[in-house]
Structures are given as structure tokens and as C-alpha cells.
Amino acid sequence: MEPQLVSIITCPVCGYKKEELMPTNACQFFYECENCKTILKPKEGDCCVYCSYGSVKCPPVQMSNNCCS
């Protein structure tokens, strides 16, 4: 099964949502909210911002259930 590559990331500070295309070969550790400029970092136990704040886990986790670190 092919991984989903699009995720809606939601800022936990202001609630702003944006659809983003996720990288397939790396994790994204930082993400700047377009609305409030907060820099998001993964929650403890998550490998990237998509696993913490996205509507879909990152492609490496979707494919193997392992963090992509």
C-alpha cells in the first residue's frame, strides 16, 4: 500500500490548519506556523511534526510503524 503524502497540520497554539505535502525520505523536526509564527517541534515519543500535529502520520511511520529517525 502506498503511503498518504498529504497531511493537514494543525497549530496547537492558534488552531491554524494547513495542508502540506510530507517528505518521503526524511522527518520534519521543525515547522513554523504560517499564522502565528510558532515553531512546532515533535511531542515526546513522536519522530516528527506530522506525527504530532498532522492529520496523517509521516510516510516512514505509515510504511513500517517505526520512527524515521
N, C-alpha and C positions, 0 to 999 in steps of 0.2 A: 504494500500500500504506500502511495506517495504521501509525504507529509504536507500539511497545510502550510503555506508560506505567508499568509496574511493574518495579522493579529490586530485587534483593537486594544491599544494600550491606554489605560485609564490612570490619570494622575491621582494619587491618594490625597494630595493637598487641596487641589481645586476642583477635582472631578472632571477635568477636561479629557475628552476621548479623541484619539486619532488613529486612523487605520494606517498600519505600517507594514512594509514588506520586510520579513525577517531574513537575516543572513542564513545560509545553509551550511556554511563551513566554519562558523565561529560563534561564540556567545557575545552578546552585547551587555557589558557590565555597567555602562552609564547611559542615561537617556535624559535629555533636557526637555522638560515640558514646554511646549510651544506657547502656552498661555501664561503660566506664572513663573516660568524660567527655573523651577526647582529641578535640581539634578537628582534623578532617581537612581538608586543602587539596588541590587537584588536583596531580598529579605534573607535572613539567615536560613540556610538549608536549600536555597534556590541557586541555580547556576547563572541566571541572567535576568534582566529586567522583564523579559517576556514571560518567563516562568512565574515571576512575582506579580506583575501588573497587567499582563496581556490576557486576551480572551482565549488564546491558544498557546500552549507550551511551545518552546522553541523546537525547530526541526530535529536536532540531535536527540532531544529527550523523547520526541514523538516516535523516533525510529528505534531507540534502544532502551528507553527508560533509564538511561544514565545521564548524569550531567555532562556537559560538553567541555568541562574544564581541562 
